[in-house]
Amino acid sequence: MLIARLLAETASIADNLDRAREMLRARGWIVAMAETVRSGSDAIEILLPDGEQQAVRAILDECFSPSDLIVSDRPFEVPKLFVSDMDSTMIAAECIDELADFAGIKPQIAAITERAMRGELEFEGALRERVSLLAGMPDSAITQCLDERIAPMPGARTLVRTLREKGCYTVLVTGGFHAFADPVAELLGFDRVVANRLEVQDGRLTGGLVGSITDSSVKAHVLQEEQHRLGDHTTSLAMGDGANDIPMLTAATWGVAYRAKPAAREAGQGWIERGDLTAVLDLFDIPRTEWVRD
């Protein structure tokens, strides 16, 4: 059984749903039900007794794009664990790129970041190369960058705080830096932070890192570690946008890509591309009257 939930342009829902039915029927997959979810949102739930998950996603994408979509092989429930990337997922920036702008080298660093997020470069090497270019920068630039350049993605605070209110344990895990992730986590309401640490000596960045690297394998390990701690039947939601999020997205019960690079978009069970991060709450049928808003 597959259950698809989606948010799309309401004016074209009926026609596009008919088109999707025909395309699914041509593959031998019959839509048993299609109706709005209980919360009163605009989310549509589609039930298919049979189907291949990736192919169903592709058909619904073709019919409803741009959409917010999850295709699940189990009934939806509020996840007990939420693990999310930070840069370009929970915040509207890549922190290292913005920090580099203060040193006048943003184009050089941003080009490396883009290639790393697309999976074209090995993550640790790309991270160390970028950090080395920041050597000599005063650590006061971090505070200035936080104040001037770093802002939550629309809906991020409501998403995290609502999930926590529903009993979900929340973890911010990032290939970025504690200097940014710790205040962001406090602002948004995360329970735990896993990140890299910039080395600072005499008030300046050395161009090095302290301790082990938080990379794609660590992100997946953190999710699995927390699932085990919370219990073997813990359902999990992971969100990210880049190639280094893929192992985490595939390890979760529901992996959702947020306005993601192509490889990450294809890795999980769905994506958010139309609305803000509160679309996740609609897709998981959490009534808007129960959202924890600012």
LONULO-881954 format. One record per residue: residue number from 1; x, y, z of N, C-alpha, C in turn; chain; residue in one letter. Coordinates in Angstrom, 3 decimals, decimal comma. Layout:
! LONULO-881954
NUM;X;Y;Z;X;Y;Z;X;Y;Z;A;A
...
! end
This chain:
! LONULO-881954
1;0,837;-1,193;0,000;0,000;0,000;0,000;0,872;1,243;0,000;A;M
2;0,507;2,227;-0,803;1,171;3,516;-0,801;0,154;4,605;-0,477;A;L
3;0,587;5,573;0,312;-0,240;6,730;0,646;0,519;7,973;0,222;A;I
4;-0,066;8,742;-0,668;0,544;9,997;-1,115;-0,235;11,156;-0,524;A;A
5;0,493;12,122;-0,018;-0,129;13,379;0,402;0,564;14,511;-0,321;A;R
6;-0,252;15,450;-0,825;0,351;16,531;-1,606;-0,423;17,825;-1,447;A;L
7;0,310;18,905;-1,623;-0,240;20,256;-1,697;0,157;20,815;-3,048;A;L
8;-0,812;21,329;-3,785;-0,545;21,865;-5,118;-1,516;23,004;-5,384;A;A
9;-1,437;23,555;-6,574;-2,337;24,656;-6,927;-3,780;24,160;-6,938;A;E
10;-4,602;24,723;-6,067;-5,958;24,198;-5,898;-6,811;24,358;-7,145;A;T
11;-6,546;25,380;-7,946;-7,372;25,618;-9,132;-7,276;24,484;-10,140;A;A
12;-6,163;23,736;-10,109;-5,968;22,690;-11,108;-5,985;21,288;-10,507;A;S
13;-6,365;21,164;-9,239;-6,317;19,864;-8,571;-7,173;18,835;-9,298;A;I
14;-8,435;19,164;-9,610;-9,353;18,170;-10,176;-8,841;17,635;-11,506;A;A
15;-8,483;18,542;-12,411;-8,005;18,095;-13,728;-6,712;17,293;-13,603;A;D
16;-5,796;17,758;-12,778;-4,530;17,053;-12,630;-4,697;15,713;-11,930;A;N
17;-5,673;15,624;-11,029;-5,935;14,346;-10,375;-6,466;13,334;-11,381;A;L
18;-7,346;13,771;-12,279;-7,832;12,873;-13,334;-6,680;12,398;-14,217;A;D
19;-5,781;13,309;-14,551;-4,624;12,940;-15,367;-3,732;11,941;-14,632;A;R
20;-3,518;12,173;-13,343;-2,697;11,256;-12,562;-3,345;9,876;-12,475;A;A
21;-4,653;9,835;-12,281;-5,361;8,545;-12,244;-5,103;7,750;-13,513;A;R
22;-5,193;8,414;-14,657;-5,002;7,730;-15,930;-3,570;7,230;-16,088;A;E
23;-2,615;8,040;-15,692;-1,211;7,636;-15,808;-0,892;6,476;-14,873;A;M
24;-1,468;6,500;-13,672;-1,266;5,403;-12,733;-1,965;4,138;-13,223;A;L
25;-3,168;4,301;-13,760;-3,906;3,146;-14,291;-3,151;2,493;-15,433;A;R
26;-2,481;3,299;-16,232;-1,709;2,752;-17,354;-0,560;1,869;-16,860;A;A
27;-0,112;2,080;-15,615;0,922;1,234;-15,020;0,324;0,070;-14,236;A;R
28;-1,004;-0,020;-14,228;-1,673;-1,082;-13,502;-1,955;-0,771;-12,054;A;G
29;-1,868;0,513;-11,685;-2,049;0,931;-10,300;-3,332;1,758;-10,194;A;W
30;-4,265;1,275;-9,417;-5,581;1,901;-9,307;-5,636;2,770;-8,053;A;I
31;-6,134;3,991;-8,212;-6,341;4,882;-7,072;-7,602;4,450;-6,338;A;V
32;-7,429;3,995;-5,093;-8,574;3,533;-4,316;-9,313;4,682;-3,645;A;A
33;-8,611;5,768;-3,384;-9,218;6,903;-2,687;-8,406;8,146;-2,977;A;M
34;-9,089;9,275;-3,094;-8,435;10,576;-3,219;-9,342;11,612;-2,575;A;A
35;-8,900;12,177;-1,445;-9,722;13,156;-0,733;-8,829;14,027;0,127;A;E
36;-9,389;15,124;0,631;-8,617;16,009;1,495;-8,390;15,335;2,849;A;T
37;-7,271;15,673;3,493;-6,994;15,099;4,805;-7,891;15,750;5,842;A;V
38;-7,930;15,156;7,023;-8,912;15,541;8,034;-8,716;16,939;8,598;A;R
39;-7,497;17,469;8,564;-7,213;18,711;9,285;-7,891;19,931;8,681;A;S
40;-8,467;19,788;7,501;-9,099;20,933;6,865;-8,134;21,756;6,045;A;G
41;-6,891;21,295;5,888;-5,938;21,991;5,030;-6,263;21,663;3,575;A;S
42;-5,431;22,162;2,672;-5,627;21,872;1,253;-4,919;20,592;0,817;A;D
43;-4,342;19,849;1,762;-3,618;18,638;1,407;-4,562;17,552;0,903;A;A
44;-4,145;16,883;-0,150;-4,892;15,784;-0,738;-4,203;14,472;-0,372;A;I
45;-4,978;13,474;0,013;-4,442;12,141;0,278;-4,911;11,195;-0,814;A;E
46;-3,962;10,443;-1,376;-4,244;9,489;-2,443;-3,780;8,122;-1,967;A;I
47;-4,669;7,144;-2,008;-4,369;5,794;-1,549;-4,285;4,853;-2,743;A;L
48;-3,164;4,120;-2,829;-2,974;3,133;-3,878;-2,660;1,779;-3,241;A;L
49;-3,498;0,775;-3,447;-3,198;-0,555;-2,899;-1,899;-1,143;-3,449;A;P
50;-1,538;-0,747;-4,678;-0,314;-1,234;-5,303;0,416;-0,058;-5,945;A;D
51;1,718;-0,236;-6,129;2,487;0,802;-6,799;3,939;0,770;-6,382;A;G
52;4,787;1,333;-7,223;6,220;1,456;-6,919;6,476;2,908;-6,517;A;E
53;7,066;3,086;-5,348;7,118;4,396;-4,712;7,752;5,469;-5,596;A;Q
54;8,913;5,182;-6,150;9,609;6,191;-6,942;8,829;6,542;-8,204;A;Q
55;8,234;5,535;-8,842;7,464;5,786;-10,061;6,203;6,583;-9,760;A;A
56;5,559;6,292;-8,638;4,367;7,056;-8,244;4,741;8,507;-7,983;A;V
57;5,871;8,729;-7,294;6,329;10,104;-7,061;6,547;10,834;-8,386;A;R
58;7,150;10,148;-9,330;7,442;10,783;-10,620;6,166;11,165;-11,357;A;A
59;5,161;10,317;-11,304;3,889;10,615;-11,969;3,205;11,801;-11,299;A;I
60;3,158;11,793;-9,975;2,516;12,904;-9,265;3,292;14,197;-9,464;A;L
61;4,598;14,095;-9,564;5,423;15,273;-9,837;5,087;15,849;-11,204;A;D
62;4,982;14,984;-12,190;4,657;15,450;-13,538;3,291;16,124;-13,593;A;E
63;2,348;15,594;-12,824;0,980;16,118;-12,884;0,761;17,361;-12,024;A;C
64;1,495;17,486;-10,924;1,169;18,534;-9,951;2,274;19,560;-9,701;A;F
65;3,427;19,411;-10,328;4,543;20,318;-10,064;4,180;21,780;-10,352;A;S
66;4,582;22,728;-9,480;5,311;22,526;-8,233;4,394;22,053;-7,114;A;P
67;4,896;21,184;-6,275;4,067;20,616;-5,222;4,884;20,398;-3,959;A;S
68;4,172;20,184;-2,869;4,742;19,655;-1,642;4,174;18,246;-1,524;A;D
69;5,027;17,250;-1,400;4,597;15,877;-1,618;5,370;14,906;-0,738;A;L
70;4,660;13,926;-0,185;5,286;12,760;0,436;4,518;11,528;-0,027;A;I
71;5,257;10,510;-0,455;4,667;9,221;-0,798;5,197;8,215;0,216;A;V
72;4,309;7,660;1,031;4,700;6,811;2,145;4,216;5,382;1,939;A;S
73;5,003;4,420;2,422;4,589;3,023;2,364;4,000;2,553;3,687;A;D
74;3,684;3,502;4,550;3,049;3,188;5,832;2,114;4,327;6,203;A;R
75;1,175;4,097;7,117;0,285;5,184;7,532;1,059;6,343;8,124;A;P
76;0,590;7,550;7,871;1,222;8,740;8,427;0,922;8,854;9,921;A;F
77;1,897;9,338;10,662;1,713;9,712;12,062;2,729;10,797;12,369;A;E
78;2,493;11,543;13,421;3,466;12,561;13,811;4,755;11,858;14,198;A;V
79;5,882;12,191;13,565;7,132;11,486;13,877;7,574;11,740;15,311;A;P
80;8,265;10,767;15,869;8,805;10,903;17,229;10,207;11,502;17,222;A;K
81;10,823;11,576;16,031;12,165;12,119;15,902;12,234;12,963;14,641;A;L
82;12,787;14,165;14,757;12,999;15,051;13,621;14,467;15,443;13,587;A;F
83;15,141;15,116;12,488;16,552;15,460;12,308;16,664;16,285;11,038;A;V
84;17,256;17,468;11,148;17,299;18,377;10,006;18,682;18,970;9,794;A;S
85;19,005;19,155;8,530;20,126;19,983;8,115;19,822;21,436;8,502;A;D
86;20,849;22,277;8,480;20,650;23,687;8,813;20,703;24,593;7,580;A;M
87;21,879;24,700;6,935;22,061;25,677;5,859;21,152;25,370;4,673;A;D
88;20,423;26,382;4,228;19,485;26,290;3,101;18,332;25,335;3,373;A;S
89;18,165;24,934;4,635;17,014;24,114;5,024;16,276;24,801;6,173;A;T
90;16,934;24,939;7,319;16,329;25,654;8,441;16,640;27,150;8,415;A;M
91;17,724;27,522;7,732;18,049;28,936;7,565;18,225;29,246;6,084;A;I
92;18,019;30,496;5,735;18,018;30,899;4,320;19,397;31,348;3,869;A;A
93;20,437;30,557;4,171;21,799;30,929;3,791;22,695;29,720;3,917;A;A
94;23,865;29,800;3,286;24,982;28,896;3,551;25,968;29,703;4,400;A;E
95;26,107;29,342;5,670;26,849;30,174;6,613;28,276;30,449;6,164;A;C
96;28,956;29,443;5,668;30,359;29,645;5,295;30,480;30,609;4,114;A;I
97;29,500;30,582;3,221;29,522;31,523;2,101;29,339;32,952;2,581;A;D
98;28,412;33,145;3,507;28,161;34,493;4,019;29,345;34,983;4,851;A;E
99;29,957;34,090;5,622;31,131;34,474;6,395;32,274;34,867;5,455;A;L
100;32,403;34,134;4,355;33,456;34,440;3,386;33,268;35,812;2,761;A;A
101;32,013;36,253;2,694;31,750;37,562;2,089;32,433;38,681;2,880;A;D
102;32,561;38,490;4,198;33,226;39,494;5,018;34,726;39,562;4,710;A;F
103;35,260;38,473;4,157;36,673;38,461;3,780;36,866;38,770;2,303;A;A
104;35,765;39,041;1,599;35,842;39,371;0,190;36,141;38,198;-0,716;A;G
105;35,851;36,979;-0,236;36,146;35,789;-1,046;34,905;34,900;-1,220;A;I
106;33,722;35,498;-1,155;32,505;34,691;-1,270;32,433;33,926;-2,593;A;K
107;32,741;34,523;-3,750;32,609;33,759;-5,001;33,444;32,480;-5,011;A;P
108;34,680;32,537;-4,506;35,529;31,354;-4,490;34,952;30,260;-3,595;A;Q
109;34,510;30,643;-2,407;33,992;29,656;-1,460;32,616;29,153;-1,890;A;I
110;31,762;30,046;-2,388;30,415;29,640;-2,799;30,471;28,631;-3,942;A;A
111;31,439;28,774;-4,827;31,564;27,825;-5,942;31,895;26,427;-5,423;A;A
112;32,756;26,352;-4,410;33,089;25,054;-3,812;31,878;24,482;-3,081;A;I
113;31,160;25,338;-2,340;29,956;24,901;-1,626;28,940;24,300;-2,580;A;T
114;28,683;24,980;-3,682;27,689;24,499;-4,643;28,068;23,131;-5,179;A;E
115;29,334;22,946;-5,520;29,773;21,652;-6,054;29,679;20,554;-4,984;A;R
116;30,005;20,900;-3,752;29,914;19,918;-2,675;28,470;19,509;-2,422;A;A
117;27,546;20,476;-2,443;26,143;20,176;-2,198;25,523;19,357;-3,326;A;M
118;26,085;19,466;-4,509;25,620;18,650;-5,631;26,267;17,267;-5,650;A;R
119;27,203;17,030;-4,737;27,859;15,740;-4,672;29,020;15,594;-5,622;A;G
120;29,490;16,713;-6,177;30,594;16,665;-7,136;31,954;16,659;-6,452;A;E
121;31,993;17,020;-5,167;33,238;17,049;-4,409;33,063;16,251;-3,129;A;L
122;34,138;15,622;-2,663;34,122;14,921;-1,381;33,963;15,958;-0,275;A;E
123;33,035;15,693;0,666;32,600;16,732;1,596;33,729;17,220;2,504;A;F
124;34,441;16,300;3,154;35,444;16,737;4,133;36,534;17,574;3,479;A;E
125;37,035;17,120;2,337;38,072;17,886;1,649;37,587;19,255;1,244;A;G
126;36,338;19,335;0,738;35,778;20,624;0,332;35,599;21,542;1,537;A;A
127;35,181;20,966;2,678;35,003;21,772;3,886;36,341;22,328;4,371;A;L
128;37,327;21,475;4,456;38,637;21,933;4,941;39,239;22,982;3,996;A;R
129;39,040;22,811;2,704;39,554;23,796;1,754;38,904;25,151;1,969;A;E
130;37,598;25,156;2,148;36,899;26,426;2,352;37,296;27,089;3,667;A;R
131;37,377;26,286;4,729;37,741;26,847;6,038;39,147;27,420;6,004;A;V
132;40,051;26,778;5,281;41,433;27,276;5,223;41,503;28,675;4,629;A;S
133;40,549;28,983;3,750;40,540;30,301;3,117;40,106;31,406;4,078;A;L
134;39,575;31,019;5,237;39,117;31,998;6,232;40,191;32,331;7,261;A;L
135;41,361;31,742;7,126;42,428;31,966;8,109;42,723;33,456;8,270;A;A
136;42,812;33,887;9,529;43,116;35,278;9,846;41,900;36,154;10,062;A;G
137;40,719;35,649;9,740;39,498;36,453;9,937;39,220;36,600;11,428;A;M
138;38,868;37,803;11,909;38,525;37,959;13,324;37,249;37,192;13,659;A;P
139;37,218;36,564;14,838;36,023;35,787;15,179;34,811;36,686;15,418;A;D
140;35,009;37,991;15,575;33,879;38,917;15,693;33,033;38,938;14,423;A;S
141;33,626;38,517;13,309;32,868;38,467;12,053;31,737;37,449;12,133;A;A
142;31,896;36,429;12,978;30,838;35,427;13,128;29,593;36,070;13,725;A;I
143;29,780;36,852;14,780;28,637;37,538;15,408;27,994;38,506;14,441;A;T
144;28,780;39,235;13,699;28,246;40,178;12,721;27,470;39,440;11,632;A;Q
145;28,023;38,328;11,183;27,350;37,543;10,147;26,017;37,002;10,657;A;C
146;26,010;36,500;11,893;24,761;36,020;12,485;23,709;37,121;12,528;A;L
147;24,129;38,300;12,958;23,180;39,406;13,112;22,662;39,916;11,776;A;D
148;23,527;39,937;10,750;23,186;40,616;9,505;22,744;39,679;8,376;A;E
149;23,170;38,409;8,424;22,970;37,553;7,253;22,139;36,289;7,500;A;R
150;21,986;35,892;8,758;21,385;34,585;9,038;19,959;34,764;9,555;A;I
151;19,019;34,201;8,829;17,606;34,287;9,201;16,941;32,931;8,995;A;A
152;15,954;32,584;9,821;15,261;31,307;9,647;14,506;31,249;8,323;A;P
153;14,413;30,049;7,775;13,517;29,843;6,652;12,081;30,109;7,103;A;M
154;11,238;30,634;6,222;9,833;30,822;6,591;9,212;29,516;7,090;A;P
155;8,604;29,591;8,248;7,926;28,434;8,821;8,802;27,544;9,679;A;G
156;10,114;27,803;9,742;11,016;26,900;10,467;10,690;26,842;11,952;A;A
157;10,516;28,000;12,555;10,259;28,050;13,999;8,935;27,360;14,338;A;R
158;7,909;27,603;13,531;6,612;26,960;13,775;6,715;25,452;13,599;A;T
159;7,443;24,999;12,591;7,611;23,564;12,364;8,276;22,894;13,558;A;L
160;9,416;23,409;13,978;10,172;22,755;15,051;9,399;22,792;16,355;A;V
161;8,853;23,933;16,694;8,170;24,061;17,985;6,868;23,258;18,013;A;R
162;6,195;23,142;16,889;4,969;22,328;16,855;5,308;20,853;17,005;A;T
163;6,333;20,386;16,309;6,729;18,985;16,453;7,128;18,678;17,896;A;L
164;7,876;19,586;18,522;8,252;19,377;19,922;7,016;19,328;20,823;A;R
165;6,070;20,195;20,567;4,839;20,209;21,358;4,092;18,881;21,230;A;E
166;4,265;18,226;20,087;3,610;16,941;19,835;4,435;15,760;20,340;A;K
167;5,521;16,032;21,065;6,306;14,966;21,652;7,446;14,457;20,794;A;G
168;7,817;15,227;19,780;8,882;14,841;18,868;10,219;15,385;19,369;A;C
169;11,259;14,538;19,384;12,603;14,975;19,753;13,271;15,542;18,510;A;Y
170;13,905;16,716;18,637;14,387;17,440;17,465;15,897;17,634;17,521;A;T
171;16,563;17,366;16,391;18,020;17,465;16,310;18,402;18,277;15,078;A;V
172;19,239;19,278;15,277;19,830;20,037;14,181;21,216;19,473;13,941;A;L
173;21,452;18,898;12,754;22,740;18,288;12,444;23,250;18,896;11,144;A;V
174;24,446;19,462;11,201;24,907;20,270;10,081;26,392;20,087;9,826;A;T
175;26,763;20,168;8,566;28,165;20,236;8,194;28,735;21,618;8,392;A;G
176;27,911;22,530;8,880;28,348;23,877;9,247;28,947;23,888;10,641;A;G
177;28,812;25,019;11,340;29,618;25,243;12,532;28,766;25,545;13,758;A;F
178;29,248;25,067;14,922;28,549;25,334;16,180;28,342;26,829;16,405;A;H
179;29,274;27,645;15,962;29,165;29,092;16,182;27,883;29,645;15,581;A;A
180;27,388;29,019;14,534;26,117;29,404;13,933;24,980;28,504;14,406;A;F
181;25,234;27,199;14,465;24,168;26,239;14,732;23,603;26,367;16,139;A;A
182;24,440;26,668;17,118;23,936;26,753;18,495;22,911;27,875;18,656;A;D
183;23,199;29,107;18,202;22,159;30,145;18,326;20,953;29,885;17,444;A;P
184;21,151;29,291;16,268;20,010;28,964;15,406;19,117;27,928;16,083;A;V
185;19,733;26,898;16,681;18,949;25,864;17,367;18,157;26,440;18,527;A;A
186;18,774;27,359;19,266;18,068;27,989;20,385;16,895;28,824;19,884;A;E
187;17,107;29,539;18,796;16,043;30,364;18,234;14,861;29,523;17,754;A;L
188;15,156;28,407;17,102;14,098;27,596;16,493;13,486;26,589;17,463;A;L
189;14,255;26,192;18,494;13,707;25,289;19,493;14,192;23,857;19,405;A;G
190;15,319;23,592;18,763;15,847;22,237;18,676;16,354;21,759;20,039;A;F
191;16,253;20,438;20,263;16,724;19,841;21,511;18,226;19,595;21,512;A;D
192;18,793;19,275;20,360;20,197;18,864;20,284;20,837;19,449;19,027;A;R
193;22,139;19,710;19,102;22,893;20,225;17,958;24,125;19,351;17,724;A;V
194;24,352;18,995;16,463;25,582;18,298;16,056;26,169;19,108;14,907;A;V
195;27,443;19,545;15,055;28,043;20,430;14,050;29,559;20,355;14,136;A;A
196;30,212;21,057;13,247;31,666;21,200;13,265;32,058;22,419;14,105;A;N
197;33,346;22,465;14,474;33,798;23,566;15,319;35,010;24,242;14,696;A;R
198;34,899;25,537;14,459;36,012;26,320;13,928;37,090;26,526;14,984;A;L
199;38,336;26,434;14,577;39,432;26,697;15,503;39,708;28,195;15,555;A;E
200;39,804;28,724;16,770;40,067;30,151;16,987;41,252;30,296;17,931;A;V
201;42,187;31,142;17,583;43,317;31,470;18,450;43,532;32,985;18,435;A;Q
202;43,673;33,551;19,629;43,914;34,994;19,760;42,870;35,819;19,010;A;D
203;41,613;35,345;19,070;40,519;36,104;18,481;40,413;36,022;16,972;A;G
204;41,152;35,102;16,354;41,082;34,978;14,889;40,948;33,507;14,492;A;R
205;40,273;33,282;13,361;40,160;31,938;12,821;41,522;31,481;12,310;A;L
206;41,870;30,237;12,614;43,170;29,716;12,178;43,109;29,125;10,775;A;T
207;41,900;28,880;10,282;41,751;28,166;9,022;41,629;26,662;9,221;A;G
208;41,525;26,243;10,489;41,397;24,828;10,807;40,107;24,528;11,556;A;G
209;39,904;23,257;11,833;38,733;22,784;12,562;39,191;22,009;13,790;A;L
210;38,343;21,970;14,800;38,627;21,249;16,041;37,747;20,008;16,097;A;V
211;38,364;18,849;16,297;37,591;17,619;16,450;37,225;16,976;15,129;A;G
212;36,368;15,948;15,232;35,964;15,179;14,060;34,999;15,978;13,191;A;S
213;34,836;15,528;11,958;34,005;16,223;10,978;32,585;15,653;10,967;A;I
214;31,599;16,540;10,976;30,213;16,135;10,784;29,945;16,095;9,290;A;T
215;29,904;14,875;8,736;29,668;14,703;7,309;28,410;13,878;7,104;A;D
216;28,207;13,371;5,905;26,976;12,651;5,596;26,816;11,396;6,449;A;S
217;27,913;10,690;6,715;27,816;9,470;7,522;27,437;9,792;8,965;A;S
218;27,946;10,901;9,473;27,596;11,309;10,836;26,124;11,691;10,918;A;V
219;25,632;12,384;9,900;24,215;12,758;9,897;23,325;11,517;9,987;A;K
220;23,629;10,507;9,185;22,843;9,273;9,220;23,014;8,560;10,558;A;A
221;24,239;8,562;11,093;24,494;7,900;12,367;23,717;8,574;13,499;A;H
222;23,669;9,905;13,505;22,928;10,618;14,542;21,457;10,222;14,504;A;V
223;20,889;10,163;13,310;19,485;9,760;13,193;19,280;8,354;13,740;A;L
224;20,138;7,413;13,327;19,991;6,030;13,778;20,234;5,885;15,271;A;Q
225;21,201;6,646;15,795;21,489;6,643;17,224;20,283;7,109;18,036;A;E
226;19,662;8,190;17,594;18,499;8,717;18,318;17,295;7,794;18,174;A;E
227;17,127;7,193;17,004;16,039;6,220;16,849;16,204;5,078;17,838;A;Q
228;17,426;4,569;17,960;17,684;3,466;18,887;17,430;3,899;20,327;A;H
229;17,872;5,104;20,669;17,674;5,608;22,034;16,200;5,760;22,372;A;R
230;15,422;6,213;21,397;14,000;6,459;21,628;13,152;5,193;21,522;A;L
231;13,729;4,147;20,923;12,993;2,888;20,795;12,947;2,415;19,365;A;G
232;12,961;1,094;19,201;13,080;0,511;17,869;11,934;0,883;16,934;A;D
233;10,787;1,205;17,470;9,628;1,522;16,632;9,440;3,029;16,447;A;H
234;10,464;3,811;16,771;10,392;5,262;16,624;10,330;5,646;15,145;A;T
235;9,342;6,431;14,783;9,264;6,956;13,422;10,045;8,262;13,350;A;T
236;10,687;8,488;12,206;11,575;9,640;12,080;11,305;10,409;10,801;A;S
237;11,555;11,698;10,883;11,476;12,610;9,744;12,825;13,289;9,606;A;L
238;13,403;13,239;8,409;14,658;13,938;8,131;14,433;14,935;7,013;A;A
239;15,114;16,091;7,105;15,014;17,105;6,070;16,398;17,626;5,718;A;M
240;16,604;17,893;4,429;17,856;18,455;3,965;17,737;18,867;2,516;A;G
241;18,840;19,415;1,989;18,775;19,932;0,626;19,940;19,513;-0,255;A;D
242;20,991;18,924;0,332;22,192;18,663;-0,452;22,599;17,207;-0,459;A;G
243;23,636;16,917;-1,232;24,102;15,539;-1,390;24,538;14,931;-0,066;A;A
244;25,114;15,743;0,838;25,561;15,179;2,116;24,409;14,858;3,056;A;N
245;23,183;15,197;2,660;21,997;14,830;3,444;21,389;13,507;2,990;A;D
246;21,842;12,964;1,877;21,192;11,792;1,288;21,176;10,585;2,231;A;I
247;22,291;10,190;2,859;22,210;9,038;3,769;21,202;9,235;4,900;A;P
248;21,094;10,446;5,405;20,126;10,753;6,455;18,700;10,654;5,925;A;M
249;18,472;11,179;4,731;17,133;11,130;4,132;16,694;9,698;3,887;A;L
250;17,609;8,862;3,418;17,243;7,479;3,114;17,109;6,629;4,371;A;T
251;17,781;7,028;5,462;17,702;6,259;6,709;16,431;6,539;7,493;A;A
252;15,795;7,671;7,238;14,611;8,070;8,001;13,359;7,330;7,532;A;A
253;12,368;7,300;8,403;11,057;6,780;7,995;10,514;7,602;6,846;A;T
254;10,629;8,924;6,999;10,229;9,842;5,936;11,366;10,834;5,701;A;W
255;11,964;10,788;4,532;12,989;11,745;4,152;12,393;12,763;3,210;A;G
256;12,466;14,028;3,580;11,833;15,097;2,804;12,887;16,119;2,408;A;V
257;13,019;16,354;1,117;13,985;17,328;0,603;13,331;18,702;0,542;A;A
258;14,065;19,717;0,999;13,526;21,082;0,980;14,225;21,894;-0,102;A;Y
259;13,480;22,237;-1,152;14,007;23,042;-2,269;15,436;22,600;-2,598;A;R
260;15,545;21,313;-2,899;16,827;20,629;-2,843;17,520;20,512;-4,196;A;A
261;18,813;20,149;-4,107;19,575;19,765;-5,278;18,977;18,466;-5,834;A;K
262;19,123;18,206;-7,141;18,443;17,052;-7,759;18,689;15,712;-7,068;A;P
263;19,920;15,433;-6,687;20,210;14,131;-6,074;19,486;13,965;-4,747;A;A
264;19,448;15,020;-3,943;18,744;14,959;-2,663;17,238;14,864;-2,879;A;A
265;16,746;15,534;-3,881;15,308;15,506;-4,172;14,830;14,090;-4,464;A;R
266;15,669;13,310;-5,121;15,270;11,961;-5,505;15,495;10,936;-4,405;A;E
267;16,165;11,317;-3,321;16,624;10,331;-2,340;15,549;9,883;-1,358;A;A
268;14,658;10,776;-0,996;13,717;10,471;0,070;12,345;10,088;-0,432;A;G
269;11,364;10,333;0,429;9,970;10,024;0,090;9,213;11,221;-0,457;A;Q
270;9,838;12,391;-0,449;9,108;13,547;-0,946;9,908;14,811;-0,858;A;G
271;9,219;15,930;-1,080;9,889;17,224;-1,129;8,931;18,355;-0,794;A;W
272;9,504;19,478;-0,422;8,768;20,726;-0,246;9,327;21,698;-1,279;A;I
273;8,485;22,122;-2,219;8,937;23,019;-3,283;7,972;24,167;-3,547;A;E
274;6,807;24,088;-2,982;5,771;25,088;-3,270;5,554;26,024;-2,089;A;R
275;5,418;25,476;-0,891;5,119;26,274;0,284;6,325;26,472;1,164;A;G
276;6,087;26,973;2,385;7,182;27,098;3,336;7,247;25,830;4,184;A;D
277;8,065;25,846;5,230;8,289;24,627;6,003;7,064;24,155;6,770;A;L
278;6,073;25,014;6,970;4,854;24,554;7,642;4,052;23,598;6,760;A;T
279;4,403;23,497;5,481;3,743;22,503;4,626;3,906;21,101;5,203;A;A
280;5,016;20,863;5,899;5,225;19,557;6,525;4,116;19,262;7,527;A;V
281;3,716;20,272;8,286;2,654;20,077;9,275;1,326;19,750;8,605;A;L
282;1,041;20,392;7,476;-0,166;20,057;6,721;-0,099;18,625;6,196;A;D
283;1,053;18,229;5,669;1,182;16,887;5,105;1,050;15,807;6,177;A;L
284;1,451;16,123;7,408;1,300;15,167;8,500;-0,012;15,368;9,263;A;F
285;-0,899;16,163;8,690;-2,262;16,322;9,201;-2,297;16,820;10,646;A;D
286;-1,452;17,788;10,952;-1,508;18,450;12,254;-2,368;19,696;12,096;A;I
287;-3,511;19,761;12,732;-4,429;20,893;12,523;-3,758;22,226;12,798;A;P
288;-4,081;23,212;12,003;-3,448;24,516;12,144;-3,769;25,175;13,478;A;R
289;-4,877;24,792;14,083;-5,222;25,331;15,404;-4,251;24,825;16,477;A;T
290;-3,463;23,792;16,169;-2,524;23,226;17,126;-1,074;23,629;16,816;A;E
291;-0,864;24,435;15,787;0,487;24,881;15,470;0,971;25,858;16,535;A;W
292;2,239;25,758;16,890;2,865;26,686;17,837;3,507;27,800;17,028;A;V
293;2,839;28,931;17,004;3,292;30,057;16,195;4,051;31,070;17,061;A;R
294;4,807;31,934;16,379;5,543;32,981;17,096;4,553;33,933;17,781;A;D
! end
